[in-house]
Each structure stands twice: as C-alpha cells, then as structure tokens.
Amino acid sequence: MSLEKSAQKSHFESEYEHYREQAERARREGNGKKAARYYRQCVETLRDIAELESSERLTQERLELAKNLTTAADRLENGQPLVSEDADSESSTNSASGDDTTESAGSSNGNGRPAGGSGDGDEADPSAYLEDPPDLDFGDVGGMTDLKETLKDQVIDPLERPELYEEYDLGVVNGVLLYGPPGTGKTYITEALAGELDYNYIEAQASDITSSLVGEAAENMSDMFEVARDNQPCLLFMDEIEAIAAERSGGSQKTMSESQMITQFLTEMSETKGEDVVVVSATNLPDEIDGAAWRRFDERIEVPPPDATARGAILRVHLRERPVLTDEIAWDRIKELTDGYSASDLEIIASTAARKALKEARDSDEVIPITQKHLEMAIESTDSSLEVWDE
C-alpha cells in the first residue's frame, strides 16, 4: 500500500473509531436517534476504508460491518430495540450493532484475524501476523517532537550502536511501554518507529490473542513471538496490553486461560532479550498492568495529548496532500480552538474540513481549497475524545 493510501486509511480508521465511540455512548445514554446518526457516519467511513483494503476478504468484512451498522441505525431511528424479544439478548445486540465481525475497523493492523485465533478450532497460521516494514517514518508524524527524540535516544540509537552501549553496560532495549489517554498517537508513532528502523512489523490487538479456551491464548502468544523471532529484525506491537497482562493481585479471579496467557507473555519477553526484536506495547490504563509484566519493559514512556505546536504540526501533516490555502490559515486561532483535542481528533478535523470543502466543490464543479472557515466548522462539529476520558 502506498504512503498516501496508508495515510488515508489511517485517517478513515480514526474517524470510524471516533464515530463508533460516540454511537455507543449515545446508546448507553438512551439517545437512539443520536446513536443512529453516528452509526450512519460509521457506515460512510467503513465504505471509504473498504475501497482502500488490499484484499477482497477484508473489503467484504468492512462492507458486512457497514451493512450491520445500517440495520442498527434503521432500528434505532424507528424507535425499535436492537434486541429482538425472541432472541438471545447479548448475541442479538452484538449482531445488530456490528460487533459480530472478526475485526474492528478501528484497528489498523489490516490482518483481519478472528478474535482468539482462527475461530474454527484450526490452528492459526503464524505467518498471518507478519507485515512488511511500514511505509512511513518519523517525518510523517506531526508534532510529538519530545517523544520522537526520546525514542531515537532510548530505542533507535542503542539498536544502531550496540557496541558503544555495551561499553557502558547498557543493553539494547527490547521492551517499550507507551501509556497515555486514547487517541494520542501511540499506535501511529509505533508504526512510524518500525518504518524508521526498517523492521518487519507485527501488530496485534488483545482480541487477536485472548481466548476462553484453555491453552489457546498462551499458544497464540507463543506463535506470535515465534513469528517475530523467525523474522528478525522485527517490531512487535501489542495494543491494549492491560487486557493481555492484567494485574493479578487484589483478589481478582483469573481463569486458567488468562493465567496461562500472562505466564506465557512473561516467558516470551524474557526469551526475547538479546534478540533483534523490539516489543512495543500501548495502554490507556497503566495501573491495570500486572507488576511482573510492567517490569519486563525496559522503557516506559508517557504519550501526552499534543501541545499547541504539535496540534498545528499534526493538522499540517493531515492537510498536506489536500488542496488548502495554508498561508491564509490563522494557525494561532486554530491551535487555540483545538486545545484539549487528541491526535486522532485532529485527523478527524482535517478529514471533516476536507469533506466540507468537497461538498462545495461538487456544487460548483471546481476544486475549492480548504480554508479557515472549513477548519473552524470541522472543529465545532467534532467533540474532543479527551473530554470523555477526563470524566
């Protein structure tokens, strides 16, 4: 996939994630019409994602999810419950809202792996985890200057000059934990890190590994690390690590499968030492990570919301491939208006502004550049995801 298409897909996936969160929140609050409106925005975004998928199977998965969400929106707009009276409550709700698909469209890994392995009892093909080095690097990441410098100093430089670090009894970093609010760019910066290193890339969500079947989650974990070691140099990214290695103390009862998974994770992290494999994990809930798992990460780095300078840089990155009168944008005003917005919120703002300019372009049958007006309208119509996080 080209850099341009990869960036477009990333934008659409962030949009989908934002709209889906808003839809689910509206459902929980009992506002069916608002939820339906956000579900329809999800559908439009899923169709955009489907056009960018590299395989027919993934395209069909996106379109099937869009179909499910359309059904959910129709029922909510008509005041009908998503759960039919003669059906199992949980399964009906999941089906109507699109949760029965094998992969959330908000995930950027693109592998389409079923949750908890193959899903049909057959052993999953380990090679399905592996991806080529990403077609982006730190130059494609707007802002995050301090974070990029930290990663260069603490991860990249030791990998490029291991002999120098050995002189000071400082080994190569194999484990990095990124923590902070959702939408601050943890996944994106990790993908850029893999591209910067030119490493093979594996991205896994918690749902790719966890399973209720005894032994399967541990086997999934083992398979994934085996693929990483067999394809060195490799960067293995594990999102939602708190769901994979949750705190074991405090009287919480772990299933046999969960206990085996955590034990396998600790074993694999120990065995990765000395290998040309970097394990990066991300979490929004660092306090929920098991203490032993926490200690397996050589570096623990906070990823805060973007500051004013970073917000401007992020928006410029997401606008640079679009027609925009950059010199006529009042950037200080835009930075002020976007205070409290996350990196993913800014992606959505850029895409929304582009859609508003495109609407005018369709009406006039000529290219209309994105202006200050379009950006301010987009900001006004986009809720900050960090406001929900802070509540």
VOGU-3710 file (C-alpha; in Angstrom, 3 decimals, decimal comma):
1> msleksaqks> 0,000/0,000/0,000  1,381/3,439/-0,936  2,158/6,041/1,728  -0,726/8,191/0,521  -3,236/5,335/0,727  -1,845/4,246/4,090  -2,318/7,780/5,431  -5,832/7,945/4,010  -6,727/4,611/5,570  -5,327/5,754/8,917
11> hfeseyehyr> -7,478/8,888/8,759  -10,628/6,918/7,966  -9,921/4,363/10,701  -9,559/7,167/13,248  -12,810/8,672/12,025  -14,557/5,320/12,354  -13,238/4,798/15,877  -14,402/8,255/16,927  -17,884/7,865/15,419  -18,281/4,351/16,842
21> eqaerarreg> -17,368/5,527/20,355  -19,875/8,362/20,064  -22,562/5,966/18,823  -22,016/3,511/21,669  -22,011/6,334/24,181  -25,320/7,665/22,804  -26,791/4,156/23,027  -25,753/3,858/26,664  -27,394/7,217/27,357  -30,611/6,048/25,690
31> ngkkaaryyr> -30,391/8,553/22,803  -31,299/6,271/19,894  -31,547/8,947/17,205  -28,129/10,376/18,053  -26,640/6,879/18,063  -28,221/6,191/14,668  -26,691/9,361/13,259  -23,213/8,318/14,390  -23,747/4,762/13,108  -24,502/6,174/9,650
41> qcvetlrdia> -21,276/8,168/9,793  -19,536/4,887/10,682  -21,096/3,286/7,605  -19,873/6,048/5,296  -16,357/5,798/6,736  -16,317/1,978/6,503  -17,116/2,182/2,813  -14,152/4,536/2,371  -11,939/2,050/4,242  -13,250/-0,841/2,115
51> elesserltq> -12,101/0,916/-1,063  -8,550/1,081/0,327  -8,259/-2,521/1,526  -5,628/-4,658/-0,166  -7,627/-7,905/-0,191  -11,137/-8,863/-1,239  -11,704/-10,644/2,084  -11,003/-7,511/4,135  -13,127/-5,434/1,773  -16,062/-7,772/2,296
61> erlelaknlt> -15,576/-7,700/6,075  -15,780/-3,895/6,069  -18,883/-3,916/3,871  -20,549/-6,574/6,026  -19,915/-4,476/9,124  -21,334/-1,442/7,309  -24,446/-3,474/6,484  -24,871/-4,465/10,151  -24,493/-0,880/11,309  -27,012/0,305/8,731
71> taadrlengq> -29,505/-2,171/10,197  -28,742/-0,873/13,678  -29,245/2,738/12,564  -32,566/1,887/10,874  -33,903/0,196/14,006  -32,781/2,999/16,307  -34,300/5,692/14,085  -37,613/3,826/14,149  -37,506/3,536/17,915  -37,005/-0,231/17,759
81> plvsedadse> -34,713/-2,075/20,178  -31,585/-3,669/18,762  -32,501/-6,852/20,636  -35,408/-8,871/19,310  -37,703/-10,295/22,000  -37,323/-13,893/20,837  -33,538/-13,835/20,501  -30,683/-14,115/22,915  -30,081/-10,655/24,305  -26,316/-10,439/24,020
91> sstnsasgdd> -25,907/-12,079/20,623  -28,714/-10,060/19,072  -27,296/-6,788/20,319  -23,847/-7,632/19,018  -25,162/-8,661/15,640  -27,303/-5,570/15,169  -24,521/-3,192/16,152  -21,926/-4,927/14,034  -19,926/-6,490/16,843  -20,053/-9,993/15,354
101> ttesagssng> -17,345/-9,242/12,808  -13,886/-10,687/13,226  -12,107/-7,356/13,407  -12,941/-3,820/14,387  -12,470/-1,371/11,538  -10,874/0,929/14,070  -7,898/-1,434/14,148  -5,107/-0,549/11,764  -3,374/-3,893/11,564  -5,282/-4,942/8,457
111> ngrpaggsgd> -4,835/-8,650/9,010  -8,463/-9,443/9,730  -7,598/-12,208/12,187  -10,549/-13,637/14,131  -10,524/-12,969/17,858  -8,705/-15,657/19,816  -7,142/-17,418/16,819  -8,750/-18,995/13,794  -12,188/-19,202/15,360  -12,996/-22,594/13,864
121> gdeadpsayl> -10,809/-24,791/16,009  -7,992/-24,996/13,444  -4,524/-23,788/14,353  -3,955/-20,244/13,142  -1,264/-19,689/10,518  1,513/-17,807/12,373  2,659/-16,094/9,162  -0,639/-14,197/9,112  0,770/-11,927/11,821  3,703/-10,614/9,783
131> edppdldfgd> 3,661/-7,376/7,808  6,286/-5,589/5,712  8,079/-2,560/7,195  5,581/0,336/7,281  5,784/2,976/4,543  6,166/5,856/6,970  8,734/7,208/9,401  9,069/9,994/11,946  8,900/12,579/9,156  5,281/11,589/8,635
141> vggmtdlket> 4,386/12,209/12,286  3,211/15,724/13,064  4,452/17,128/16,353  5,465/14,678/19,096  8,978/16,172/18,978  9,921/15,188/22,538  8,549/11,660/22,091  10,411/11,150/18,808  13,657/12,349/20,384  13,106/10,002/23,338
151> lkdqvidple> 12,579/7,042/21,009  15,665/7,970/18,988  17,816/8,239/22,121  16,474/5,238/24,021  15,493/2,772/21,297  16,958/3,575/17,877  20,477/4,650/18,847  21,153/1,605/21,075  20,000/-0,671/18,224  22,257/1,094/15,726
161> rpelyeeydl> 25,323/1,263/18,020  25,083/-1,715/20,398  28,862/-1,962/20,939  29,009/1,583/22,324  26,201/0,906/24,778  27,790/-2,373/25,860  30,863/-0,379/26,947  28,628/1,344/29,488  26,841/-1,883/30,466  23,650/-0,642/28,824
171> gvvngvllyg> 21,941/-3,237/26,688  19,668/-2,874/23,703  16,073/-2,027/24,538  13,735/-4,931/23,791  10,596/-3,742/25,589  8,886/-0,346/25,390  5,594/0,588/27,062  3,706/3,626/25,753  0,949/4,883/28,032  -1,457/7,800/27,950
181> ppgtgktyit> -5,036/8,775/27,016  -6,654/7,196/23,940  -6,166/8,926/20,627  -2,788/10,486/21,444  -0,990/8,633/18,639  0,556/5,613/20,395  -0,235/3,246/17,534  0,812/5,712/14,844  4,167/6,551/16,461  4,894/2,828/16,876
191> ealageldyn> 4,219/2,170/13,198  6,492/5,115/12,340  9,175/3,673/14,660  9,071/0,376/12,753  9,389/2,316/9,491  12,237/4,397/10,884  14,067/1,193/11,835  13,028/-0,561/8,604  11,941/-3,546/10,719  9,385/-6,187/9,839
201> yieaqasdit> 6,179/-5,379/11,657  3,596/-7,292/13,673  0,574/-5,554/15,150  -1,786/-7,394/17,486  -4,874/-6,342/19,382  -5,862/-8,063/22,606  -8,670/-9,823/20,711  -6,085/-11,473/18,436  -4,581/-13,279/21,422  -7,160/-13,780/24,174
211> sslvgeaaen> -9,414/-16,823/24,209  -11,758/-18,534/26,644  -10,376/-21,917/25,607  -7,747/-23,231/27,995  -4,309/-23,142/26,382  -5,320/-21,304/23,208  -4,384/-17,778/24,358  -0,958/-18,971/25,510  -0,486/-20,748/22,185  -1,462/-17,592/20,297
221> msdmfevard> 1,084/-15,656/22,331  3,792/-18,230/21,644  3,017/-18,294/17,908  3,222/-14,517/17,627  6,587/-14,242/19,367  7,891/-17,178/17,317  6,998/-15,335/14,106  8,768/-12,213/15,417  11,954/-14,132/16,259  11,897/-16,020/12,961
231> nqpcllfmde> 11,683/-12,742/11,026  14,282/-10,583/12,726  14,718/-7,676/12,770  11,119/-7,235/13,835  8,997/-4,828/15,835  6,073/-6,471/17,617  3,326/-4,071/18,677  0,769/-5,237/21,239  -2,106/-2,848/21,804  -4,367/-2,921/24,877
241> ieaiaaersg> -1,679/-4,661/26,901  -3,776/-4,216/30,065  -6,234/-6,760/28,610  -3,393/-9,200/27,924  -1,355/-8,805/31,109  -3,860/-7,573/33,693  -2,977/-7,095/37,350  -3,114/-10,435/39,175  -3,304/-9,104/42,732  -6,200/-7,543/44,591
251> gsqktmsesq> -8,241/-10,715/44,891  -9,315/-10,809/41,236  -10,054/-14,265/39,968  -8,228/-15,244/36,777  -9,384/-18,010/34,518  -6,935/-20,753/33,675  -6,647/-19,345/30,147  -5,826/-15,833/31,416  -3,221/-17,110/33,858  -1,537/-19,189/31,152
261> mitqfltems> -1,542/-16,212/28,785  0,148/-13,904/31,284  2,724/-16,546/32,196  3,465/-17,145/28,509  3,836/-13,400/27,928  6,377/-13,096/30,751  8,299/-16,103/29,416  8,358/-14,760/25,854  9,519/-11,321/26,971  12,398/-12,895/28,891
271> etkgedvvvv> 13,387/-15,079/25,936  13,353/-12,074/23,589  16,287/-10,481/25,426  19,297/-10,443/23,125  17,183/-10,977/20,008  16,745/-8,336/17,311  13,106/-7,989/18,319  11,576/-4,879/19,856  8,284/-5,334/21,710  6,235/-2,155/21,981
281> satnlpdeid> 3,001/-2,191/23,963  0,402/0,518/24,443  -2,175/1,125/27,129  -4,653/3,730/28,297  -4,757/2,077/31,737  -1,193/1,613/33,039  -2,379/0,990/36,612  -4,146/-2,194/35,492  -0,992/-3,888/34,159  0,471/-6,752/36,176
291> gaawrrfder> 3,579/-5,724/38,107  5,734/-8,514/36,679  4,665/-7,569/33,151  5,383/-3,903/33,855  8,948/-4,772/34,836  9,539/-6,578/31,527  9,557/-3,200/29,737  12,962/-1,519/29,709  11,439/1,847/28,854  8,049/3,220/29,961
301> ievpppdata> 7,166/6,389/28,103  4,164/8,647/28,608  2,417/9,873/25,452  0,551/13,047/26,465  -2,049/14,941/24,427  -0,428/17,221/21,816  0,522/20,751/22,850  -0,276/23,811/20,719  2,797/23,455/18,494  2,137/19,761/17,987
311> rgailrvhlr> -1,529/20,370/17,186  -0,574/22,739/14,402  2,022/20,296/13,052  -0,397/17,369/13,145  -3,043/19,287/11,229  -0,476/20,382/8,639  0,552/16,748/8,096  -3,046/15,657/7,567  -3,735/18,569/5,221  -0,577/18,460/3,126
321> erpvltdeia> -1,964/16,103/0,471  -5,182/18,124/0,196  -5,950/21,439/-1,505  -5,594/24,042/1,233  -4,704/27,749/1,394  -2,075/27,129/4,064  -0,769/30,702/4,146  -4,260/32,049/4,735  -4,987/29,824/7,749  -4,872/31,631/11,098
331> wdrikeltdg> -2,889/28,869/12,773  -2,746/30,551/16,188  -6,532/30,655/16,204  -6,762/27,002/15,102  -4,332/25,954/17,833  -6,431/27,813/20,387  -9,682/26,238/19,194  -8,194/22,717/19,286  -6,922/22,944/22,856  -7,836/19,652/24,561
341> ysasdleiia> -8,042/17,627/21,341  -6,109/14,416/20,780  -4,062/13,479/17,719  -6,858/11,254/16,423  -9,363/14,092/16,934  -7,162/16,303/14,751  -7,146/13,676/11,992  -10,926/13,715/12,083  -10,993/17,522/11,977  -8,770/17,539/8,875
351> staarkalke> -10,948/14,926/7,162  -14,155/16,723/8,132  -12,825/20,042/6,807  -11,899/18,289/3,559  -15,397/16,834/3,257  -16,951/20,277/3,765  -14,731/21,785/1,062  -15,508/18,822/-1,212  -19,240/19,439/-0,803  -18,753/22,992/-2,075
361> ardsdevipi> -16,549/21,703/-4,879  -19,265/19,273/-6,022  -21,795/22,088/-6,097  -19,535/24,438/-8,076  -17,873/21,709/-10,181  -14,375/23,031/-9,433  -11,723/22,481/-6,764  -12,431/24,534/-3,651  -9,447/24,834/-1,278  -9,831/24,093/2,417
371> tqkhlemaie> -9,999/27,395/4,273  -10,157/28,765/7,794  -13,943/28,553/7,584  -13,886/24,828/6,813  -11,473/24,106/9,656  -13,481/26,079/12,207  -16,696/24,345/11,113  -14,945/20,965/11,451  -13,667/21,807/14,936  -17,132/22,932/16,024
381> stdsslevwd> -18,691/19,653/14,868  -16,018/17,413/16,424  -16,153/16,544/20,112  -12,881/16,074/21,952  -12,374/12,421/22,880  -10,246/13,564/25,837  -13,265/15,220/27,463  -14,896/11,794/27,769  -11,607/10,342/29,029  -11,323/13,003/31,757
391> e> -14,857/12,458/33,050
//
